[in-house]
Amino acid sequence: MNTLKIVCYLPFVALIACCNNQKREESSKRTQDSLASCEKNLPGRFGVIRETSSFAANKATHDGMVLIQGGTFEMGAADNEGRKDEYPKHQVTLKSFWMDATEVTNASFAKFVAATGYVTTAERKPEWAEMAKQLPPGTPKPPDSVMVAASLVFYQPKTINGLNDASQWWRWVKGASWKHPKGLNSNITGKENNPVVQVSWDDAMAYCKWAGKRLPTEAEWEFAARGGLKNAKYPWGNEDIETDRPKANTWQGNFPVKNTVWDQFAGLAKVKSFKPNGYGLYDMAGNVWEWCSDWYRPDFYESLTGVTSNPKGPGNSYDPMEPTVPKKVVRGGSFMCNASYCKGYRVTSRMKTSVDTGLEHTGFRCVTNN
């Protein structure tokens, strides 16, 4: 599938792809998601100066965490539904670790901000000099009127022209941030138990540092998401997501123009709204994408041989569609995932996002070995 790149000024010039959007040959024996990318042609925000806060880290506690006993498992897709970057399946051995039972909530993130005075990426005005380093030479500077603090908000259109252009349902909104997920006219009052969103990878790392924890590696995340099941497609097993009862917060209906809300949620759900997996972890499928610590490379699995112990991912990022833009892995899918569009709620599904991009459907959870 050819990728059409569009330059957008809404308000930042760039592109981001959260799903695997490489050119690839489709095998007649494999059934894959219908799109090469679930966020293709999404205007991105790049080059915000890295967070340098020097606040002291707390000692990690295990409150609200689950102990995941270490072991060896087969990582990667074992069925015919995976994208190219989910293969080959390979053996991984992990040490035991603790993982948050839920995604980090608005209430928890608010405590962090109150204690540290931290200002998130979305709340800062972008620096053009930094942005330009990751854009094609000669890219014109956008007008100052659009160089403002903003973040990406999902907009449900009435009609669309195909599913190849995510800019039809994503918009940069001035003032959108973790405190105002949809813009300045929105807030998180009464949503303290919703997962925090509109947080960049930098923001998630800052929170983890304060909490005395860290982000999970991609291998830890997948091992935990499986909940002890071997080669299952989803955290609950192999039953289709819309069979019998709602199992996760995803999209039902015709994405993105109609959501039947069969699962009772049109957008974000508070944590613990669905049954946990076999390890007692909630929302390892759907609700929000979750940041991992690993850099993204589509060919990383191909470089592994034998049994890999505690892998931390590649040493650097490379996305062939945007080679100058550093990307980190996100896992688990979100409330926007639908089988006709992007089955990101599969336990092996790998997506990627620019480290300084926040979205309305991206959050995180923490782990620790201590």
N, C-alpha and C positions, 0 to 999 in steps of 0.2 A: 504494500500500500504506500503510495507516494505521500509525502508529508508536505502540505502547503504552509509555508511560513508567512505570517502576516505581521507587519509592523503596526503596533497599536500605541496610541497615546491616551491611555485611560487609567492613570495618567503616566505610566512609566513605559519606556520603549524597551521591549524585550519579549521573550517567550518562555513559557515554563511547560513541562510535560510531566505529569505525575504518574503516568502509566508507561508501559513499554511502547515507545512509538518509533521503533526502528523499522527500516525496510526489512521484510523477511519473506521467505517462501512459505506458503501455506501448504501443509501436508494434507492430502486427501483423507488420511486416517485420523486426523486430529481435529477436534472441535474446540475452537478458541473463542475468546470474547470477540464480538463482532467488530470492535474498533481496535486500532493499534494504540490509541491513547484515549484515556478518559478525561483528559483536560488539555486537549490539543488546542493550540493557538490561544492559550490563556496568557494575558499580559502579565508579566512578572515584575517584581521589584528586586533589584539587585544592588549590591555594593554598599549597603549600610555598614558603617564601621563596626567591627566586632566589639562585643561587650567586654569591658575591662573592669567591671565592678570588683572591688577588693573586700567585700563583706566576708565575715568569718563564717565558716561552715559549721552547722550544728552536728551533733552526734546523731547518727541515724537511729531511729527506733523502728521496731517491727509492728507498731500499731497500724492496723489496716493492711498488713502485708500477709502474703502466703509463702511458706517455705516450699520451694520447688526442688525436690531431691534430684541430684545430678544423675546422669546416665548417658547412654549412647542411643542415637536415633538416626533415622534416614531423613535427611533434610532435602527439601525440593519436591517437585511434583512427581507423583507416582501414577497419575492418570493421564488422560489425553486432553485435558482442559487447560494446561498451563501455557503461559507464554514462553518464548524462547529463553528468557533470562531465568526461568525457574528450573532449568535442566542443566546438567544431569543431576539426578538424585545422588546424594553422597552421604557417607556416614560422618557423624559429628559426635564427639564426646564432650559433655559439659560438667563443670563442677556444680555443686548445689548453690542456689542463690535464693534470695527473697525478692518477691515482686509485689507491687501494689495490687490489691484485689480489684481495684477500680481505676479508671482514668482519673488523673488529678482534676479535682473539682474547682469551680469558681471560688468556693469558700476557702479551700487550701491555698490557692494562688493569691487570694486577697491577703491572707496572713503573711505570705512571703513579701508581697509588695509593701505592706504596712511596716514590716520589720526592717526592710532594706532600702525603701525608697526607689526600688527598681523601676525603670521606664522601659517598656517593651518596644520592640522594633516598630510595630505599627503606630506607636505614639510619637515617633521621631520623624522629623522632616528628612527626606532622603538627600544624600550628597551627590550632586551630579558628577563630580570628579571621580568618585568611587564607582558610580554606576557605569560611567563611560569605559572603565577598564574591562568590563565584561560584555561590551556591545561591539558590533561590527565597526571597523574604522570608518569615520565619516558620518556616523549616526548623528543627526542634528539634536541639539539640546531641546527638550520640551519647554514650553513656556513656563515661567515661574508660577503661573496660576494653577498648574497641575502638580507642581513639586511640593506637595503637602503631605502631612501625616495621613495615612489612609491604609485600608486593608481590603482584601477581596471578600465580597459578599455574594451569596447565591441569590440569583433572581430567577423566578419561575416565569418563563415566557409563555405566551398563548400559542404561538406557533414557532417552528424552527425550520431551517433549511438544512436538514440532515444533522447527523451527530458528530461530524468531523471537526466542528468549530466550537470549542467550549466558551469562547467569548460571547456566545449567544445567551449564556446563562450565568456568567460570572461578570461582576462589575467592581471596579475599584470605587470605594465609597469613602469620602472624606470623613475623618473622625471615627471610622470603624476600628475597634480594638477589643481587647478581652473584656473591658468594662462596657463596651457598646458594640456587641457583635454584629449588628446590622447597620450601624451608623449612630450618629449622635442622638437620634430620636429613640434609640433602643437602650435597654439596660439589663442588668442581671438580677434585679430585685425579684425575689421569689424563685430564682433559678440557682441558688447557692449549691445545689447538689447536681447541677448539670456539669458535664466536663468543660473545663476551660478551653476556649478556642481562640483563634486569631493570634496564636503564639508561634513564633518562628523557632527554628532549631536552637538558635542562640538563647531565646527566652527559656526554652525547656532546660537547656544546660545550666542556665543561671539558677533556676529553681532547684534543680538536682544538687547543685553545689551547696546551696543554702541548707537543703534538707540533709546533707551528708550522704547523698545517694548518687546515682548515675542513671543514664539512659540504658536500656537493655541493648545488648548486641542483637543483630538480626537473628542469629542462631538461638539465643536465649528466648527471644520473642516467639519464634516459631515452635520451639520445644514446649514452651508454656501454653501457647494457644492450642496445641494438640490435646492437652489435658489428659495425657496418658494413652490416647488412642493411636493405633498404628495405621499409617497410610490412609487415614480418613480425610475427606475433603474439607470438612468444617469442624469447628470446635465441638459440636454436638454429635458428629458422626457423618454419615453419607446421605441422610434424608434431605431432599430438596428443601430449600429455605421456606418455601410457601406451601409445603405439605403439612397438613394437620393443624398445627398451632404456630403463631409467630415465635421465632427463635432469636431474632436480632432486629435491631432498628435499621431497616433498609428501605428502599423505595419500592412500592408496589404500583403497578399501572404502567403508564406510557411516559418514560423519562424523556425530557424534563417537564412536559406540559401537563401531565395529570398524575396525581398521586392518590390512590384509593384509600390510603391510610388504614389498610387492613391491620397493621401492627399497632395502631392507635397513636402513632407519632408522625406528624408531617415534617418535623425537623428534629432537633436534638431531643434526646430523652435523658432524664436524670439517671445517674448510675444505678445499677442494680434493678433496672426495670425488667430485665429478662433473666432467665435461669443461668447460673454460672456453669463453666465447663467442669470436667472431672477433677481439676485442681482447685476449684473454688474461685476461679477468676471470672470476672464479669466483663461483658462487652468486648471479648477478644475478636468478635466479628461485628461489623456495623458500628453505628453511632458516630465515631470519629476515627479518622486515620491517626496512627500513633507513631511519633518520631522514634527512630532507632539511632544508635550511635554510629553505625557504619556508613562510610562513603558508598555511593552507588556506582557500580560498573555492571553493564549487562552481561559481561563475559566472566565474571568472577568465579562462578561455580565451575566453569570449564578449567580453571587453573588448579583446582584442588584434586589431590590424589590420596588414596588410602583413607585412613581415619583421621580426621582433623580435630585437634583438641582445642576447645575454647576459642574458636575463630573470632577475630575482631573486624573482619572485612578487609577490603583492599586498602592500600596505603594512600590512595588518592581517588578522586572522583573522575569519571569520564562518562558523559552522555553524548553519543555520537550526533544527536540532533542539536545539542548546544554545548560543544566541547569547552567553551570558556566559562561556563556557569557551574560552580560547585553544587552538587546535589547530595542529599542524604536520603537514606531509605526510610519510607513510611510503610506501615503494615496495618492490616485489619479491615480495611474498607470503612464506609461511612453510611450515614442516613441517605446518601445520594446513590448508593450502589443498586443496580438492577441487573438481572441476568441477561437482559437484551442489550446491555450497554457495557457493563464492567462488573465482573464478579470478584471484586476486590475483597470480599469477605471470605474467600477461600484461604485456608491456613498457609498456603505456599505463595499466594499472590504478592509480588514485589512491585512497589511503586517508588517514585522518587520525586523530591521537591527541592527547590533552591533553599539553601540554609537560612536565608533572611526573608522568606515569604511566609506570611500567615494567611490562613483561610478559615472560613466559617465552619469547615468540617475537619479540621486538623487539631489534635491535642497530643497528649502523651501520658505515660505512666512511668514510674521509677523502679529501679532494682538496687540491691546491695548484696554484697557477699559477707558483710559483717554482722 
